[in-house]
Amino acid sequence: GQNIDQPTEMTATEGAIVQINCTYQTSGFNGLFWYQQHAGEAPTFLSYNVLDGLEEKGRFSSFLSRSKGYSYLLLKELQMKDSASYLCAVRSLALTGANNLFFGTGTRLTVIP
Amino acid sequence: DTGVSQDPRHKITKRGQNVTFRCDPISEHNRLYWYRQTLGQGPEFLTYFQNEAQLEKSRLLSDRFSAERPKGSFSTLEIQRTEQGDSAMYLCASSSTVDTQYFGPGTRLTVL
């Protein structure tokens, strides 16, 4: 089966750096995704890691350690518009090759002035 | 075509009625996924199509739910005899081969 854990809520200050952690247990691991979701909207893709290490994309970076079943999303120079839920999702290679995504419950980030 | 589209965006129905949702994926994407999301939770996988073939169905997909993708392009998700527990956001996503899944805006279903 699959299990994904991430904090329910976090608060950070505008201009600061925040790290959102995600731990997972899954069979057939085939990549870890981070999505951003504003209230009432669809998830939008942020980053993807399949190998260990850090992937940087502008103000957002994501790290993966497959041996530890651990990832984090790092947001730098926080802006008010970054207030959203951040979803950690693990891709699992099913027998059908479906590469289904299994999502955590999401971390609701509130950026304060 | 700039992204995945879904119709309708909102649906209110009475318990026991049937509802049907439509998803139009990104045109060159051959893989299509349906998810359900309730408040405060992450999306939960429902079913997956590769072209017109439905290759995976979650145990969450009871026999009241059926999905089709007749020509390998758009897909429909039908819920028969709706129950209040079916109230949720129904999300569609598409991808090419094993690439990133891109989500549509979702259909919010409210069952009264």
Interface residues (C-beta under 8 A of the other chain):
Chain A: I4 N30 F33 Y35 E41 A42 P43 T44 F45 Y48 L87 A89 A94 T96 G97 A98 N99 N100 L101 F102 F103 G104 T105 G106
Chain B: Y33 Y35 G40 Q41 G42 P43 E44 F45 Y48 Q50 L55 E56 L91 V98 T100 Q101 Y102 F103 G104 P105 G106
